[in-house]
């Protein structure tokens, strides 16, 4: 089976790291495109609603 596009949900956990490595091997073998999806959770307060995300967290996710 040839995969042309592979979507990876990534949350920096050991499970998503393993899934990423497997998807990378599949992509190398088949010349597939990888799309990485990550969600950066915000903090929620009943009074304030969702807070802005810390820029350092965004930089960490980008790396």
N, C-alpha and C positions, 0 to 999 in steps of 0.2 A: 504494500500500500504506500503510495506516495503522498506526502503532505506538502502542499504548496504554501500554506499559511498556518502558523502555530501561535495560538494565544496562550500566554502564561500569566496566571494570577500570582503575583509575588508579594509576600508580606514579610520577608527577611527571616522567616522561620526555617528550621532545618528541613521541613517537608517541602517548602517552596524552593529552597536551594537545590534539593535533590531533583525535584521536578524540572527546574531550570536546566540542570546539567544533562538530564535525559533528553529534554527538548532540543538542547544545543547539539547533541550528538545526532539526533534525527535530522535536524536542519542541515548540518554539515554533510550528512550522507545524501540527502535529497535535494540540496540547494534551496531549502525552504526559507521563507521570510518569518522572522520571529517578531511578535508584538508583545510587549511587556505591559501588564496592567497592575498598578499598585494603588492602594487607597491609603491616604494619610489621615488617620483619625484625628478629629478635633476634640476639644474638651467641651462638654456641655454643662451648663448651669441653668437651673429653672428660672433664675432671675435674669441672667445675661444672655441666654440662648447659647449658640455655638461661638466659641472664641476663635480668634484668628490663629492660624497655624504658625508656629515658631519657624523663622527662616532657617535656623540651624537644622531643624528636622527635615525640611525640604532638601537642603544640601546633602544630608546624610542619605536620604532616599535616592537622590540622583547618582551618588557614588555607587 
